[in-house]
């Protein structure tokens, strides 16, 4: 977006703030469902600022404006905001203040901060209000001026909903609703209001294409023992979906009537709402009916059933086959000196994946970063930034697909020529961390934060690190990022349970040089029991080779080398039956034995 457009939009926002007595406004990168990936209608921060990252909040005062960007987006935000009136706060650095800290130090007592209470969770709004109040600053949770200045704002998504068949989901919606309400009862409530789009999609076995790469249905869901209500745009319903919902004892009301309907609920109806997933506005509408707690759905959704796991394993095989064909094509183009760009790489991957009838969409926009672009953690090639590959650096490709029976997410770093000793050393340090996680055995109750150090220890020993998490939960034909589990330095307090699918993706990024990330998806599985309790381990699900030319075996243990060879044998076993002769030869060469 042009600098003038950004500055004009911020200026228009400031005029609206001034006329409403607002001294600062916070615009988070989220929606009324507290989502990470947003429909175009909710891309308010992106529209205002021109910064396209999937995370990072915008703060605008009468005189200043900043984006708080985490380490994944420090470089990208600096580039995209250069020349605008918006600066960058490198969130995560010790010297960077939090948004409340900065506001309290910047605007005087008696000031008012405005937010749209639909897009601020109960937890976030209450914490912000408390922190501001300590400095004599008030919080207005009903300031939503965007429609006044974004005059051509996209409408809410209109895509039709469709049923995710039980042969893929493994459980009926009625069964899920019954289990959820049992958990709600145990939490001391009678009913539950669900805002999270992935949780609604999972609960009702419904999908749509409302959010790019995330097959969710824009809606809210109220579950009660008597009858449940789905708040959804009527245009999204078909006669089949309406009949299906009736069979599940779910009625529908328009999405726009959510607040009014909640206000009309019986005063004695107790409604459980998630503190982190429900907008403060909706919690306020519920009033005394609301019991604020944790989502009863998140953990149920995260633990995949046997049908889902079978589907994920099948999806991994077809995804691996598509990747073999894709990387063969990339190599051929390089060998023939056919100009190939980062965008070409993404197009090649989509073309091969989408050839399968169960392909629905990518699970996120492909990250294909060549050389210095690989050091931008969530890089996205544009027409302006698009680099042509050359045989003198590394290519980092982070990609995935949503198939009807499973979601994939894989990162591979490959050398397009002869790697340097430093590149091999760095790659092997990252892989040592990847292997340590993959081989981990841990007692029941272990959380991701307690094993995260395994991925980082070899990097730390040399004064190196990476600032993103090591692993995130992955949905089943749903969002590629899901909770509650993760593997990261900050503890999310969720244990790793059998049936959970999590990524394993340590990395290392040398600014202006190259980036390295190595990612597979792993399944927590039961291991063995002793007098000290139950122990779990991981099954690696992803099926595609690592670049053998990048290993420095002189710093690897025998066990690490054997892990690579065992994994590559698994890749051959699973993928060779689906490959033609040429592809089989290519894969066999790429998975040859790694030796000292």
Phi, psi and omega in degrees: 000141181293147181304318182298323180293316179301309183297324179294320181291320177295321178297318178296321177296318181297323178297318179293319176301314183299317182289344180251009177072029180256127183265339178205148176229142176250125178244103182280160176271076179201188182222184181295355179253009180056038183277158177269321178254130195240146168294157183304326181302330186258009180278055185291311181299319179296317180296318182291320191257331188086355176278127190257003181299155183278358177215156179125122183262147180256133175239128181235125171250185181296336187234342185225162176208137180218149167259129171270105184248134177281178190301334179296335191238012180301311182291315183297315182295320179299320180290314186286335183260358180303129178089351179268178178278004183255128176263178181240130169258118183279087184298136181108339175280142183304327184278351183274122179287155171289166179301312179299320179299316182295317180298316181295331179272347189253318182254148188282163173304145183093353179283167178233130175259132180253141173219158170272109185295348176286333185251013172243124180292165177305310181299311183298317182292317182292320178294319179296314181300316181296317182292318180293320182300327179297339177252015177075023181251133181264159181241124175258113184267008183242027181262105183224079187266004193297321181299335181287331183251337177263079190288337177250035181301134179299150178285170174295152183301142182244003183300143180291146172279153175217161185274131171271104192301149183296336178294342174257322184281331176082359180201142180284158177297320180300319178296318180295315179302316179299316180293320179298314182294331174296318178293325177297316179300320179294336178274002176089020179236168180259328184222175180217140175252123185248125178258327186297124186294322179293324179292323178293315179300317180294314184300313187265000185054044176244147175221164175201191179234042185290327182239128182309128177072358180233109189280058184257167181244120180296114187186168166238156183224127174249118178255128175225159180297334184274305177202145182255162183227129173255121178268111190208148176299125181303333179296341182275351184265144171246164176304324179297315181293319180298315178295319179299315180294322177300318178298332178271006182062041178239120174267171180233149171224155180301145179305321183291347182261011184302307183299314182298318181293320178295324180291338182267358181298149178306140184297335183265007179276120178272130186236116177284130175231145178283128181295329184265350186241355183251131178296144181299330179297315181290324176296322180293323177298321180290332178059229184290347178291333188286133168246110186275126182203216180251158179295132175277356187261328190306311182290321178300318181291324184290330181271105185283144179273170184302324179295315178298317182294322175298319179295318179298318180297321177294320179297324179294323179294310182292328178292319178298319178297317178297322179292320176303311181296323180293310183288332171299316181295318178299315178298318180297316179297321178294317181297327181269004181059032174282121181307126183225125182254174176299319178294324175301318179302313179298319180294321179297315180298314179299317184299316182287323178292317186288353178291341182273139184295339179271359176292134177249312182190170167295154176272349171189164179294130183300134173259110175240101185245115179266136176054237184298334178291335176294341179278351175269108196304314179248049181297142174226116183293136174240171178302328182281323186266347189305115181263149173270133180292148175215157187277050182220016181199186182265151173242122177257125181234113177246117188209169179186170182222152169255109171262159182301333182251008178172160181244137180240157179201117185217142171235132173230141174246123183234152175267132179267001177210225176262114184291151176282165178299322180293319178299317179294318180297312181298314180301317183291325175298318178296316181293328176299322176291319178300314181294321180300319176293313183300327183267000188297140170238131189212152182285154175307137181098352180293139178255160184302323181298337183278347177244358183303324182300334179301325181282338189253343193300320181289327174291313181301323180302336180250015178074025180247161179193176168222153191255354177271172178291159178276333182200146177231154174293154181231134181281174176252109190044051180209207184294139180289338173250122174213157176256190007270348185280156172198167172239106185198169183292318179275131191279125175268000173067011180260125179288155175276115186247150175306133182102348178278136175253126186224149176277157177230098192216065172293162182205178175205134188227119178254108187306133179069007179241291182191166174233152179228129172214138181231114189229128166235161169265140183233147181249123173292130183223152176298143178250272182210169180236144174226185177294351179262003176119191180269142180237141182246166175212185181243141167257126177280127185262324185292145186229092174192142186289156168270155183288108183296334182290347184263357180277136170252095187291347181292341179249014179254148174277165177301321181295323179292318178297319179293326177299314179301314182293321178294318178297316180294328174296320177297317179301314178298314182301318185278327188263328185305320181300338182261007185248149173283179188299314183295316179293323178296320177296316180300312182294320180300319178294320183288344181243022178297165184297135173272124182230165179286000000 
